[in-house]
Each structure stands twice: as structure tokens, then as C-alpha cells.
């Protein structure tokens, strides 16, 4: 418990250092016929790079959920485990049921719930996309009845939300029938990737645990290639603790592809592949990062080194040139692409071409780079031949 509390304190402390980036504003709603308060977090560096776009996270229950989500998003971005995000928090009516509850007799949204649903869909998201540099990747985050409301966005005939994060969800007794009516197979038609996170918890009542458990069981049987089901169970005696744990766990899974190649990822997806397939995997990973999150981060050196041995040791190193070309395509300023092409030609005893690429790579390097000496040694070694 002490460890978990420390983690939460650390995240909130991390968030506090970025408090100057919070914008508080009101949005006049034609749908609600009143104004609502919004809290908007813009990530560090937003003002400096006028071309970069950021995934948008829409947080319901901003009164208590906004700060926690922003703190986690900052922490994960600092650790290079997720892209920086723009976060907007929506204040809910003091009587939360007015915005996010449902008809307990049939599970359907009532009139005010539908209005709030449409307010988020047609006004809040439009406002954020019109005024800030958002990428197409959108997340909705809510807790309790707000989590239930978020699940209703799955019924949209044209999906526009990428991740549905349902924290400590208070689902209706009809939730399984509702999900069946959403026809989740329709997501297969979309050239995009989607995520649904729900968490159960030992802190919930037995009835609530059973309801969520049955839904998660049904969801786990679905096989939809581009729709990722994340069924989580958090063992704790406190629903507050469950909430604080669920948010980082959701972010970790949803942005998993953004992270550098992990040991598990290597063992599962790369270790036994051919050099050609390993190169394709790495290239597709970074293309998908750019497509999903609007983040052109080039290519991490640690990911290049992760598959290096496969390229060098399998098939006599014949794919070293293709490896170098792939790196230059994704990250033209990196000397590593030129290095691997140079190594390819050197292995074939084509010294003239090898020397050419080693020199090109060396020319891209900062003299203070600790690897520059190794590059220069290659040039000296081949120049003497």
C-alpha cells in the first residue's frame, strides 16, 4: 500500500511541475443550452513546434480525474512509453446522474444523458480539433457511470474514438445486450486501431464484480484484429486505489506500440523471424506510431540494436544493405543507416563503396559523439587497403 501511495504522490508531483500549461476556459453549448468549464493541458514544447500534432484525451469527471490522468500522461511521455498528449477535462454537473447515468429499467441513456453524449461528440471534440493541434487519435476516459456512458460511443456507425478507457465502470444490468447491439465487428472495416479498457476490482460489490466479469468474459471471446480488448482485474480493498492503478495500466497497454521494443516484444514477435521480417516489423512499428499518434520520432537506436544480431548473424548478413536503407528511409539524419550499408559492402570486399558509406555516416556525426571515433577508425582501416 505504501508503494502504491508513493507512486501516486510521485505522479502528482510530476504533474505539478507542468501546472503552468493548464488552460481553464468555458465552452458555450447549444446542445446543453448552458456553458461548461473545460481544463486543457498542453504538453511541454507545444508552443515551440508549430507543426507537431498530439493525441487528444477527453477526460470526464475533471474535478478529480483530470489531474490524475495528466500526471500519468506526463510521466509516461517522460519515460518514452507514450506520446505526449493534449488533455481536456470536462466538468460534470454536481448531480452526476444528470450527465452520465442511465434509465435503470432498460439501461438506455435518458434525455439529459444523450445531450451530454452529443455535447462531447459534436462540440467538445470539435472545439479541441479546431483550436489545438490534435492528431486523429482520440481517447475517452471516465469513471463509474461516466465509464458506462463512454461505452455507448461504441455504437457510432462511423467510429471516431480510438481508445475507450472505462475506469471502475458502473454498468447497467443490460450491459451485455447493449454491447451485442454495438456490432463490434464493424471495426474490422476501419483502417485504424482501437482499444477498449475495462477494469474489475475486488473492492467492488459482488454484484458489480459479477456484472463486469460476465462482460469481460464475453469480450475476451471476440476476435477482432484491430480492436484490442483489455480486460483488467485490480486486487485492492479500495475503489480509489483501483482507480489510481487502472489509469497507468490503461495508458501502458493502449500506447504499448509506442514504447521501445521490450524483451517480451522481442521474444514474442521478433526473435525467430528472418532478417527480412525483422526489418519489416521495425519499419511497420514506426510507421504505425506516426499514423496513429502523429508522432514522427524517427527511429530509436536501441530498437535498431535490438534486431541487429538477427540481421548480421542470419543469412550471411545479406540483409545488411536493406537494413541500412530502412533506417535511412525512417531516419535519414542517422549515421547508422550508412554504417550498415558500409558494413554490407565491406563483407563483400567492395572496399570503395564501403568507404564511401562510412564517410557519409561520419559526416553526419557530431565530433563529441562517443561513437564518432569508431566510425573514423573504420575509415582509417579501409583507407589503408
Phi, psi and omega in degrees: 000321179297319180298316181294319180295320179298319180299317180295317179298319180298316181297316180294324176295318178300318180296321186299331179290347182247015186297337181291349181269003181274129176248129176250127183213172176243147175238125179280125184251122173289329182287313181277343183061035172200186179251148177235146177279136174239143171244127186238125175256125175252127185293158178303133180093357182302317184287334186282324183252102186280357182254339186284138176252159185227143173302148181253128174247124179253115186253118172283167178054051185300336184304327181228342185268334185299307183299320181294317181293315180300315179303316179292320181296321177296314182298313181294323178293319178298326180272005180061034179254353178200155177289157171298144183235150164270130183239130174241129178252136182250125176286135180262158175301148182304321172270095189305329182302330182298325181269316197234009182275203182199168177285114186292346181276338180219356178081356182281157176287142176270184187302313182290328177294318179296321179297317179293319176307311181289327177301315178293312184295314190259340185243309183294309182296320177298318179299316182291318181291333181279334187248348183224158184276082180263147172273171182292348184280117184238134175243143171246133182231126178208162183233145177067234179291334176294325176296320176298316179300319179301321181298336180291338178292347176293342183276353180303131182294330176244095184301133179231357176257134179270321181227132181248106185254105186253100184268131179042053190295137173257087182276157176281170177293348184254016189299323181294319177295322179298314181296323178298325181286344183283345179052066184297343177298340181297337180295337179298334182283346185269137175273071185197176179236140186228156182221139173232116178250129170226147176235139168262170179201144177290351178278349181280163174296158181300323179296315180294319178300318181294319182296312180293320180299317179295319178296314181297323177298316179294320181293324183294340180276349180285140176238089179238110192306317186258011178241105187268118178269123178243097178266118185241149172227125182248123183266105181200161179263001184233130178292331177293317177297321178299319180296314182293332177278324185295321185298307178295329179293322177293312180301318181301317182283319185292324181257023184302320182294336181289330185295155171303160181300123179270168178299316180296319179298318179296313182296322185278319191248344190236321192313315187260014181275167173281163175306318180300315182288326178295319177296315180297321180297314182294318180297315181294327179300314183282330174293322179290323176301315180292319181294314184286313192252357181068023184251104175269089186260016181068233178211135182282137179300324183295331177284329174296313181293334181297326181252004185303314184297325178298318182291320184283317191271334182264144176056039173059022179071019184294344183260011179300320180293317179296324178298313179297320179296320179298318179296317179295328179292316182275331187215072187299338181276353182279135177285348184295324178299315179294326180297312183291325176293318176300319180294324178300311181292326178295320180296334177267009178064026174265081189296321183300312180289323178300313181298321179303312184286326175298321180292320178298315180298317180297324180293340179274350190268147171283133180304335180280351179295125182298341180274351184295327179297320180295321177297315182294325178296324176298318180296314180297318182298316182281332180294336181275357181271000000 
